[in-house]
Amino acid sequence: MKAISVTELNNQIKSILESHFEIVLVEGEVSKAVYHSSGHLYFTIKDENSSINCAMWRSNLSKLKFKVKPGEKVLVYGAINLYVPRGEYKLIAQTIQPSGIGALQLAFEQLKEELSKLGYFDEDKKKPLPKFPKKIAIVTSSTAAALQDMLRIANKRWRLTKFYLFNALVQGEGAAEDIAKKIKMADEYVFEDGSRFDLIIVGRGGGSKEDLWAFNERAVADAIFKAETPVISAVGHEIDFLISDFVADKRASTPSNAIEIALPDENEILMMIDEMINIFNYKTSNIISKKEKQLVHLYEIFQTNSIIKKLSIKSEEINILKNKFLNEIKTIINIKSNQIEVLINEFNSVSPQNRLKKEEKEIEILKKHFNQTISHILSLKDKKLSIIDLFERSINNVINKKENEIQAIMSAFDAFNPKKREKEGFAEVIKENRRISLDNIKVGDIFEIANTEIKIKSKALNIKK
Protein backbone atom coordinates (compact mmCIF):
# COMPACT_ATOMS: atom_id res chain seq x y z
CA MET A 1 0.00 0.00 0.00
CA LYS A 2 1.41 3.29 -1.03
CA ALA A 3 1.57 5.91 1.74
CA ILE A 4 -0.23 9.27 1.28
CA SER A 5 0.31 12.57 2.96
CA VAL A 6 -1.89 14.01 5.64
CA THR A 7 -3.06 16.69 3.27
CA GLU A 8 -4.02 14.11 0.65
CA LEU A 9 -5.92 12.16 3.26
CA ASN A 10 -7.76 15.23 4.45
CA ASN A 11 -8.55 16.19 0.87
CA GLN A 12 -9.97 12.74 0.19
CA ILE A 13 -12.01 12.87 3.38
CA LYS A 14 -13.18 16.41 2.46
CA SER A 15 -14.27 15.14 -0.95
CA ILE A 16 -16.17 12.22 0.52
CA LEU A 17 -17.80 14.29 3.29
CA GLU A 18 -18.82 17.18 1.09
CA SER A 19 -20.18 14.88 -1.63
CA HIS A 20 -22.02 12.59 0.76
CA PHE A 21 -23.24 15.31 3.17
CA GLU A 22 -23.82 18.08 0.64
CA ILE A 23 -27.03 19.21 2.41
CA VAL A 24 -28.04 18.16 5.91
CA LEU A 25 -30.62 19.24 8.47
CA VAL A 26 -29.32 18.73 12.00
CA GLU A 27 -31.18 19.33 15.26
CA GLY A 28 -29.30 20.09 18.46
CA GLU A 29 -28.87 22.37 21.43
CA VAL A 30 -26.58 25.37 21.15
CA SER A 31 -23.77 24.95 23.69
CA LYS A 32 -21.79 28.05 22.80
CA ALA A 33 -22.08 30.87 20.28
CA VAL A 34 -19.55 33.51 19.28
CA TYR A 35 -20.35 36.49 17.05
CA HIS A 36 -16.96 37.34 15.55
CA SER A 37 -15.85 40.86 14.70
CA SER A 38 -15.59 39.71 11.09
CA GLY A 39 -19.38 39.33 11.04
CA HIS A 40 -19.38 35.51 11.10
CA LEU A 41 -21.06 33.33 13.71
CA TYR A 42 -19.27 30.36 15.27
CA PHE A 43 -21.31 28.03 17.45
CA THR A 44 -21.61 24.42 18.62
CA ILE A 45 -24.66 22.18 18.73
CA LYS A 46 -24.89 19.00 20.74
CA ASP A 47 -27.15 16.21 21.88
CA GLU A 48 -26.84 13.76 24.76
CA ASN A 49 -23.79 11.96 23.30
CA SER A 50 -21.85 14.24 20.95
CA SER A 51 -21.38 17.71 19.51
CA ILE A 52 -20.39 19.38 16.25
CA ASN A 53 -18.87 22.72 15.51
CA CYS A 54 -20.87 25.01 13.22
CA ALA A 55 -20.36 28.28 11.42
CA MET A 56 -22.57 30.74 9.60
CA TRP A 57 -20.98 33.22 7.26
CA ARG A 58 -21.82 36.90 7.39
CA SER A 59 -23.85 36.88 4.18
CA ASN A 60 -26.35 34.40 5.60
CA LEU A 61 -26.14 35.70 9.17
CA SER A 62 -27.45 39.14 8.09
CA LYS A 63 -30.71 37.46 7.06
CA LEU A 64 -31.20 35.76 10.42
CA LYS A 65 -34.04 37.34 12.37
CA PHE A 66 -33.09 36.12 15.84
CA LYS A 67 -29.91 35.85 17.86
CA VAL A 68 -28.41 32.42 18.49
CA LYS A 69 -27.91 31.87 22.21
CA PRO A 70 -26.58 28.93 24.24
CA GLY A 71 -29.27 26.60 25.57
CA GLU A 72 -31.63 27.06 22.61
CA LYS A 73 -32.65 24.10 20.54
CA VAL A 74 -32.25 24.77 16.82
CA LEU A 75 -32.52 23.20 13.38
CA VAL A 76 -29.39 23.89 11.33
CA TYR A 77 -29.70 23.57 7.56
CA GLY A 78 -26.37 23.43 5.70
CA ALA A 79 -23.45 21.37 4.39
CA ILE A 80 -20.45 19.59 5.91
CA ASN A 81 -17.14 21.26 5.24
CA LEU A 82 -13.64 20.04 6.21
CA TYR A 83 -10.86 22.48 6.92
CA VAL A 84 -7.87 20.68 5.39
CA PRO A 85 -4.99 22.40 7.28
CA ARG A 86 -6.28 21.15 10.63
CA GLY A 87 -8.31 18.18 9.51
CA GLU A 88 -11.39 19.66 11.24
CA TYR A 89 -14.86 19.57 9.81
CA LYS A 90 -17.73 21.94 10.47
CA LEU A 91 -21.37 22.21 9.66
CA ILE A 92 -21.65 25.38 7.55
CA ALA A 93 -25.14 26.72 8.25
CA GLN A 94 -27.15 28.35 5.54
CA THR A 95 -30.23 28.85 7.71
CA ILE A 96 -31.02 28.31 11.36
CA GLN A 97 -34.52 27.66 12.62
CA PRO A 98 -35.62 27.51 16.27
CA SER A 99 -36.77 24.02 17.11
CA GLY A 100 -40.46 24.05 18.12
CA ILE A 101 -40.92 27.85 17.58
CA GLY A 102 -40.68 30.02 14.48
CA ALA A 103 -37.57 32.08 13.88
CA LEU A 104 -39.52 35.31 13.67
CA GLN A 105 -41.31 34.59 16.92
CA LEU A 106 -38.04 33.81 18.64
CA ALA A 107 -36.50 36.98 17.30
CA PHE A 108 -39.54 38.91 18.51
CA GLU A 109 -39.29 37.44 22.00
CA GLN A 110 -35.57 38.07 22.21
CA LEU A 111 -35.80 41.71 21.16
CA LYS A 112 -38.79 42.28 23.41
CA GLU A 113 -36.89 40.90 26.40
CA GLU A 114 -33.82 42.98 25.58
CA LEU A 115 -35.73 46.24 25.13
CA SER A 116 -37.75 45.61 28.27
CA LYS A 117 -34.56 45.34 30.30
CA LEU A 118 -33.38 48.62 28.75
CA GLY A 119 -36.56 50.39 29.89
CA TYR A 120 -38.06 50.92 26.43
CA PHE A 121 -41.49 49.82 27.68
CA ASP A 122 -41.55 51.67 31.01
CA GLU A 123 -44.80 53.55 31.57
CA ASP A 124 -43.10 56.47 33.28
CA LYS A 125 -41.24 57.17 30.03
CA LYS A 126 -44.42 57.37 27.97
CA LYS A 127 -45.19 60.89 26.76
CA PRO A 128 -48.78 62.16 27.07
CA LEU A 129 -50.70 62.72 23.84
CA PRO A 130 -51.89 66.26 23.04
CA LYS A 131 -55.65 66.75 23.41
CA PHE A 132 -55.99 69.04 20.40
CA PRO A 133 -53.05 68.43 18.03
CA LYS A 134 -52.59 71.03 15.30
CA LYS A 135 -50.01 69.17 13.18
CA ILE A 136 -49.63 65.39 12.86
CA ALA A 137 -46.93 63.53 10.93
CA ILE A 138 -47.92 60.16 9.41
CA VAL A 139 -45.06 57.75 8.68
CA THR A 140 -46.38 55.15 6.23
CA SER A 141 -46.51 54.29 2.55
CA SER A 142 -48.15 56.85 0.28
CA THR A 143 -49.87 54.00 -1.58
CA ALA A 144 -51.25 52.31 1.53
CA ALA A 145 -55.01 52.01 1.82
CA ALA A 146 -54.59 52.64 5.53
CA LEU A 147 -53.50 56.22 4.76
CA GLN A 148 -56.74 57.00 2.96
CA ASP A 149 -58.74 55.43 5.78
CA MET A 150 -56.98 57.64 8.33
CA LEU A 151 -57.55 60.83 6.31
CA ARG A 152 -61.21 59.96 5.71
CA ILE A 153 -61.86 59.43 9.44
CA ALA A 154 -59.89 62.56 10.32
CA ASN A 155 -62.07 64.64 7.97
CA LYS A 156 -65.21 63.38 9.71
CA ARG A 157 -63.84 63.56 13.22
CA TRP A 158 -61.81 66.77 13.50
CA ARG A 159 -61.02 69.14 10.63
CA LEU A 160 -58.78 71.56 12.49
CA THR A 161 -55.69 69.31 12.37
CA LYS A 162 -53.23 69.34 9.48
CA PHE A 163 -51.60 66.08 8.36
CA TYR A 164 -48.17 65.66 6.77
CA LEU A 165 -47.07 62.43 5.09
CA PHE A 166 -43.56 61.01 5.43
CA ASN A 167 -43.55 58.36 2.73
CA ALA A 168 -41.69 55.24 3.88
CA LEU A 169 -41.16 51.59 2.92
CA VAL A 170 -43.31 49.49 5.22
CA GLN A 171 -42.11 46.00 4.24
CA GLY A 172 -39.24 44.23 2.56
CA GLU A 173 -35.53 44.89 2.41
CA GLY A 174 -34.47 48.14 4.12
CA ALA A 175 -37.98 48.92 5.34
CA ALA A 176 -37.00 49.11 9.03
CA GLU A 177 -34.17 51.53 8.35
CA ASP A 178 -36.40 53.71 6.14
CA ILE A 179 -39.15 53.82 8.76
CA ALA A 180 -36.62 54.76 11.46
CA LYS A 181 -35.21 57.50 9.22
CA LYS A 182 -38.65 59.02 8.53
CA ILE A 183 -39.53 58.94 12.25
CA LYS A 184 -36.34 60.87 13.00
CA MET A 185 -37.08 63.37 10.21
CA ALA A 186 -40.61 64.00 11.51
CA ASP A 187 -39.38 64.37 15.09
CA GLU A 188 -36.74 66.95 14.11
CA TYR A 189 -38.83 68.86 11.56
CA VAL A 190 -39.29 72.56 12.34
CA PHE A 191 -41.83 74.79 10.59
CA GLU A 192 -41.16 78.38 9.54
CA ASP A 193 -42.93 79.72 12.64
CA GLY A 194 -40.69 77.63 14.87
CA SER A 195 -43.37 75.10 15.74
CA ARG A 196 -42.99 71.33 15.47
CA PHE A 197 -45.24 68.33 15.08
CA ASP A 198 -47.58 67.64 17.98
CA LEU A 199 -47.82 63.90 17.21
CA ILE A 200 -46.37 61.18 14.99
CA ILE A 201 -48.41 58.18 13.78
CA VAL A 202 -46.34 55.21 12.55
CA GLY A 203 -48.06 52.31 10.89
CA ARG A 204 -49.51 50.39 8.01
CA GLY A 205 -52.39 48.10 7.24
CA GLY A 206 -52.63 44.38 7.97
CA GLY A 207 -50.48 41.60 6.50
CA SER A 208 -48.54 38.48 7.33
CA LYS A 209 -45.98 38.34 10.11
CA GLU A 210 -43.26 38.72 7.52
CA ASP A 211 -45.00 41.75 5.97
CA LEU A 212 -45.19 43.47 9.34
CA TRP A 213 -41.73 42.47 10.46
CA ALA A 214 -40.10 45.84 9.81
CA PHE A 215 -41.96 47.19 12.85
CA ASN A 216 -40.30 44.49 14.99
CA GLU A 217 -36.79 45.67 14.14
CA ARG A 218 -34.43 47.31 16.62
CA ALA A 219 -33.91 50.32 14.36
CA VAL A 220 -37.61 51.24 14.50
CA ALA A 221 -37.72 50.66 18.25
CA ASP A 222 -34.73 52.96 18.78
CA ALA A 223 -36.22 55.71 16.60
CA ILE A 224 -39.54 55.65 18.46
CA PHE A 225 -37.88 55.57 21.89
CA LYS A 226 -35.55 58.47 21.12
CA ALA A 227 -38.25 60.68 19.56
CA GLU A 228 -39.17 63.73 21.62
CA THR A 229 -42.55 63.92 19.89
CA PRO A 230 -45.29 61.57 21.16
CA VAL A 231 -45.68 58.51 18.88
CA ILE A 232 -48.69 56.28 18.19
CA SER A 233 -47.95 52.84 16.74
CA ALA A 234 -50.75 51.68 14.42
CA VAL A 235 -49.68 48.49 12.64
CA GLY A 236 -51.85 45.70 11.27
CA HIS A 237 -55.00 44.52 12.99
CA GLU A 238 -56.11 44.34 16.58
CA ILE A 239 -54.59 40.88 17.09
CA ASP A 240 -51.16 42.00 15.88
CA PHE A 241 -48.72 43.07 18.60
CA LEU A 242 -45.34 44.37 17.48
CA ILE A 243 -42.26 45.82 19.11
CA SER A 244 -43.28 49.28 17.90
CA ASP A 245 -46.54 48.90 19.86
CA PHE A 246 -44.68 48.29 23.11
CA VAL A 247 -42.17 51.13 22.61
CA ALA A 248 -44.61 53.76 21.35
CA ASP A 249 -46.31 56.17 23.73
CA LYS A 250 -49.66 54.75 22.66
CA ARG A 251 -50.72 51.61 20.74
CA ALA A 252 -53.62 51.72 18.30
CA SER A 253 -55.25 48.47 17.21
CA THR A 254 -55.52 49.73 13.62
CA PRO A 255 -54.49 52.83 11.66
CA SER A 256 -58.10 54.03 11.78
CA ASN A 257 -58.10 53.58 15.55
CA ALA A 258 -54.95 55.73 15.72
CA ILE A 259 -56.92 58.67 14.28
CA GLU A 260 -59.72 58.06 16.78
CA ILE A 261 -57.15 58.14 19.59
CA ALA A 262 -55.26 61.15 18.25
CA LEU A 263 -58.19 63.41 17.41
CA PRO A 264 -61.13 64.54 19.49
CA ASP A 265 -64.63 63.88 18.17
CA GLU A 266 -66.17 67.08 16.84
CA ASN A 267 -69.68 66.02 17.85
CA GLU A 268 -68.55 65.05 21.33
CA ILE A 269 -66.78 68.37 21.71
CA LEU A 270 -69.89 70.26 20.56
CA MET A 271 -72.03 68.26 22.98
CA MET A 272 -69.52 68.90 25.73
CA ILE A 273 -69.53 72.61 24.90
CA ASP A 274 -73.34 72.65 25.00
CA GLU A 275 -73.25 70.87 28.34
CA MET A 276 -70.61 73.27 29.63
CA ILE A 277 -72.71 76.21 28.47
CA ASN A 278 -75.75 74.80 30.25
CA ILE A 279 -73.72 74.17 33.39
CA PHE A 280 -72.17 77.62 33.10
CA ASN A 281 -75.56 79.27 32.66
CA TYR A 282 -77.00 77.29 35.57
CA LYS A 283 -74.08 78.04 37.87
CA THR A 284 -73.93 81.66 36.70
CA SER A 285 -77.65 82.07 37.36
CA ASN A 286 -77.28 80.57 40.83
CA ILE A 287 -74.23 82.69 41.56
CA ILE A 288 -75.97 85.85 40.35
CA SER A 289 -79.07 84.99 42.40
CA LYS A 290 -76.97 84.42 45.51
CA LYS A 291 -74.96 87.57 44.90
CA GLU A 292 -78.16 89.57 44.41
CA LYS A 293 -79.45 88.34 47.76
CA GLN A 294 -76.11 89.12 49.35
CA LEU A 295 -76.13 92.54 47.71
CA VAL A 296 -79.65 93.29 48.99
CA HIS A 297 -78.62 92.14 52.47
CA LEU A 298 -75.46 94.23 52.35
CA TYR A 299 -77.44 97.19 51.04
CA GLU A 300 -79.85 96.87 53.96
CA ILE A 301 -76.93 96.67 56.37
CA PHE A 302 -75.34 99.65 54.64
CA GLN A 303 -78.56 101.62 54.82
CA THR A 304 -78.86 100.81 58.50
CA ASN A 305 -75.25 101.71 59.27
CA SER A 306 -74.61 104.34 56.61
CA ILE A 307 -73.30 107.79 57.48
CA ILE A 308 -76.34 109.36 55.83
CA LYS A 309 -78.68 107.23 57.94
CA LYS A 310 -76.76 108.01 61.10
CA LEU A 311 -76.68 111.72 60.20
CA SER A 312 -80.42 111.60 59.56
CA ILE A 313 -81.01 109.99 62.95
CA LYS A 314 -78.70 112.50 64.63
CA SER A 315 -80.40 115.32 62.74
CA GLU A 316 -83.78 114.16 64.04
CA GLU A 317 -82.35 113.91 67.54
CA ILE A 318 -80.90 117.41 67.18
CA ASN A 319 -84.25 118.75 65.97
CA ILE A 320 -86.01 117.11 68.91
CA LEU A 321 -83.41 118.51 71.32
CA LYS A 322 -83.61 121.88 69.58
CA ASN A 323 -87.38 122.02 69.90
CA LYS A 324 -87.13 120.83 73.49
CA PHE A 325 -84.45 123.45 74.14
CA LEU A 326 -86.52 126.19 72.51
CA ASN A 327 -89.58 125.17 74.47
CA GLU A 328 -87.59 125.13 77.68
CA ILE A 329 -86.04 128.49 76.78
CA LYS A 330 -89.47 129.91 76.04
CA THR A 331 -90.72 128.56 79.34
CA ILE A 332 -87.71 130.00 81.17
CA ILE A 333 -88.10 133.33 79.35
CA ASN A 334 -91.77 133.46 80.23
CA ILE A 335 -91.01 132.64 83.85
CA LYS A 336 -88.19 135.18 83.96
CA SER A 337 -90.38 137.76 82.18
CA ASN A 338 -93.04 137.27 84.78
CA GLN A 339 -90.44 137.47 87.53
CA ILE A 340 -88.98 140.63 85.97
CA GLU A 341 -92.45 142.13 85.68
CA VAL A 342 -93.09 141.30 89.33
CA LEU A 343 -89.72 142.75 90.28
CA ILE A 344 -90.41 145.85 88.21
CA ASN A 345 -93.70 146.25 89.92
CA GLU A 346 -92.08 145.70 93.30
CA PHE A 347 -89.26 148.08 92.38
CA ASN A 348 -91.67 150.65 91.16
CA SER A 349 -93.60 150.30 94.36
CA VAL A 350 -90.51 150.91 96.50
CA SER A 351 -88.37 152.97 94.16
CA PRO A 352 -87.06 156.32 95.53
CA GLN A 353 -88.60 158.24 92.66
CA ASN A 354 -92.06 156.87 93.37
CA ARG A 355 -91.60 157.43 97.09
CA LEU A 356 -90.28 160.90 96.34
CA LYS A 357 -93.28 161.67 94.17
CA LYS A 358 -95.56 160.30 96.85
CA GLU A 359 -93.88 162.41 99.50
CA GLU A 360 -93.97 165.46 97.23
CA LYS A 361 -97.69 164.93 96.81
CA GLU A 362 -98.10 164.60 100.55
CA ILE A 363 -96.07 167.77 101.03
CA GLU A 364 -98.23 169.57 98.54
CA ILE A 365 -101.30 168.30 100.32
CA LEU A 366 -99.79 169.40 103.66
CA LYS A 367 -98.86 172.78 102.24
CA LYS A 368 -102.30 173.18 100.88
CA HIS A 369 -103.80 172.03 104.16
CA PHE A 370 -101.39 174.33 106.04
CA ASN A 371 -102.35 177.28 103.96
CA GLN A 372 -105.98 176.51 104.52
CA THR A 373 -105.35 176.11 108.25
CA ILE A 374 -103.47 179.43 108.43
CA SER A 375 -106.17 181.07 106.61
CA HIS A 376 -108.71 179.62 108.93
CA ILE A 377 -106.71 180.57 112.04
CA LEU A 378 -106.23 184.08 110.87
CA SER A 379 -109.89 184.26 110.41
CA LEU A 380 -110.36 183.41 114.06
CA LYS A 381 -109.69 186.72 115.76
CA ASP A 382 -111.16 185.76 119.00
CA LYS A 383 -108.43 183.21 119.85
CA LYS A 384 -105.24 183.85 121.61
CA LEU A 385 -101.81 184.31 119.99
CA SER A 386 -100.25 181.53 122.07
CA ILE A 387 -102.43 178.98 120.46
CA ILE A 388 -101.37 180.24 117.07
CA ASP A 389 -97.70 179.97 117.97
CA LEU A 390 -98.18 176.48 119.26
CA PHE A 391 -99.91 175.38 116.12
CA GLU A 392 -97.27 177.04 113.97
CA ARG A 393 -94.52 175.24 115.77
CA SER A 394 -96.36 171.98 115.31
CA ILE A 395 -96.71 172.63 111.61
CA ASN A 396 -93.05 173.50 111.31
CA ASN A 397 -92.07 170.24 112.98
CA VAL A 398 -94.16 168.31 110.52
CA ILE A 399 -92.60 170.17 107.60
CA ASN A 400 -89.07 169.59 108.90
CA LYS A 401 -89.78 165.94 109.39
CA LYS A 402 -91.05 165.55 105.83
CA GLU A 403 -88.10 167.51 104.45
CA ASN A 404 -85.72 165.17 106.29
CA GLU A 405 -87.54 162.18 104.85
CA ILE A 406 -87.29 163.62 101.33
CA GLN A 407 -83.59 164.28 101.87
CA ALA A 408 -83.07 160.62 103.00
CA ILE A 409 -84.97 159.34 99.94
CA MET A 410 -82.80 161.51 97.63
CA SER A 411 -79.65 160.22 99.31
CA ALA A 412 -80.83 156.61 98.92
CA PHE A 413 -81.68 157.23 95.24
CA ASP A 414 -78.23 158.62 94.60
CA ALA A 415 -76.67 155.65 96.38
CA PHE A 416 -78.55 153.08 94.28
CA ASN A 417 -78.27 154.92 90.95
CA PRO A 418 -76.00 152.84 88.59
CA LYS A 419 -74.35 155.97 87.30
CA LYS A 420 -73.53 157.00 90.84
CA ARG A 421 -72.33 153.46 91.77
CA GLU A 422 -69.72 153.43 88.98
CA LYS A 423 -66.31 154.27 90.32
CA GLU A 424 -64.41 156.94 88.56
CA GLY A 425 -61.72 155.62 86.14
CA PHE A 426 -63.11 152.05 86.05
CA ALA A 427 -64.76 150.25 83.07
CA GLU A 428 -65.51 146.70 81.75
CA VAL A 429 -63.23 144.86 79.28
CA ILE A 430 -65.34 143.13 76.55
CA LYS A 431 -64.02 140.69 73.92
CA GLU A 432 -66.28 138.88 71.46
CA ASN A 433 -69.34 140.22 73.31
CA ARG A 434 -68.14 138.69 76.58
CA ARG A 435 -66.82 140.44 79.69
CA ILE A 436 -63.32 139.13 80.44
CA SER A 437 -60.40 139.81 82.73
CA LEU A 438 -57.36 141.76 81.58
CA ASP A 439 -55.33 138.60 82.19
CA ASN A 440 -56.98 137.05 79.10
CA ILE A 441 -55.88 139.84 76.75
CA LYS A 442 -52.95 139.03 74.40
CA VAL A 443 -50.84 141.26 72.19
CA GLY A 444 -52.76 142.00 68.99
CA ASP A 445 -56.22 141.23 70.46
CA ILE A 446 -59.10 143.55 69.52
CA PHE A 447 -61.38 144.32 72.49
CA GLU A 448 -63.70 147.00 73.88
CA ILE A 449 -63.58 149.14 77.05
CA ALA A 450 -67.02 150.27 78.15
CA ASN A 451 -68.91 151.85 80.99
CA THR A 452 -72.57 152.76 81.16
CA GLU A 453 -72.15 155.73 78.81
CA ILE A 454 -69.04 155.16 76.66
CA LYS A 455 -67.67 152.20 74.63
CA ILE A 456 -64.13 152.33 73.19
CA LYS A 457 -62.74 149.80 70.65
CA SER A 458 -59.07 149.02 71.43
CA LYS A 459 -56.13 146.88 70.30
CA ALA A 460 -53.48 145.49 72.65
CA LEU A 461 -50.09 146.75 71.46
CA ASN A 462 -48.06 145.81 74.49
CA ILE A 463 -48.70 143.98 77.76
CA LYS A 464 -46.81 144.60 81.01
CA LYS A 465 -47.30 142.73 84.25
Secondary structure, DSSP 8 states (H G I E B T S, - for coil): -----HHHHHHHHHHHHHHHTSSEEEEEEEEEEEE-TTS-EEEEEE-SS-EEEEEE-HHHHTT--S---TT-EEEEEEEEEEEGGGTEEEEEEEEEEESSS-HHHHHHHHHHHHHHHTTTT-GGG-----SS-SEEEEEE-TT-HHHHHHHHHHHHH-TT-EEEEEE---SSTTHHHHHHHHHHHHHH---TTS---SEEEEEE----TTTTGGGGSHHHHHHHHH-SS-EEEEES-TT---HHHHHSSEE-SSHHHHHHHHS--HHHHHHHHHHHHHHHHHHHHHHHHHHHHHHHHHHHHHHHH-HHHHHHHHHHHHHHHHHHHHHHHHHHHHHHHHHHHHHHHHHHHH-HHHHHHHHHHHHHHHHHHHHHHHHHHHH-TTS-HHHHHHHHHHHHHHHHHHHHHHHHHHHHHHHH-HHHHS-TT--EEEETTEE--GGG--TT-EEEEE-SS-EEEEE------
